[in-house]
Amino acid sequence: MHESLRYLLEKVLSFYSKEEFYPLLLKAKEDYFIKTGKAFEEDEDYEARMASFNDWYVLQFIPEGDSTPLFEQYLEAHDILPELALAIRNTTHGLFEYIGTNFRGVHQLKDILHDEKVSLAKNHPAPSMVKGDLFIGRTVFYREEFYLYNGLRMMPKEAKSAMKKEAKKVRKADDLFGELSFLLFTEALKTKWQRYGHIDINKIFVFPDNRV
């Protein structure tokens, strides 16, 4: 991610991790891991999951009794450059496929949920993945270039068909809450698959008809 954006997000996270907000942080963690499945320190993707939680906590968690996420509340009380605030506000949360580099060496993604192609910034570090890898994560558009957030949740390729089918249904519904519900539920399925890897993945990645 661009250093200016990363610095701002770290400031917001640090602010809402202060002692006075500790009960709120604990409540957010409880909510998040109920939605996506418990995380254990011995899990191979534990650090990635905590990074994903941090992004969700700052950008999408709405405390009880409030109507806006923590990032918006921070903006109301602090003087932030408008271009930084606008970029973060327009963060895209989605299900992505890494499709490799183009002839210019630019890393490219397919946003499966929104049916869009994303070319990362020319100087963007190479993602730690190979062509065809799937992940749930976030992108941000800043100064005419796209960047990836740190919080990436790798998803099993074997469940690509089921995820694509459900993503298409969610896209047609055109509902931001439905999108978030889909992404968190899909993460929960990944967690279940991690815990019960002996079960056929097609029996785990099942999306109820009435979920969206």
Buried (B, 14 or more C-beta within 10 A) or exposed (E): BBEBBEEBBEBBBEBBBEEEBEEBBEBBBEBBBEBBBEBEEEBEBEEBBEBBBBBBBBBBBEBEEEEEBBBBBBBEEEEBEEEBBEBBEEBBBBBBBBBEBEEEEBBBBBBBBBEEEBBBBEEBEEBEBEEEBBBBBBBBBBEEBBBBBBBBBBBBEBBBEBBBEBBEBBBEEEEEEBBBBBBBBBBBBBBBBBBEEEEEBEEBBEBEEEEB
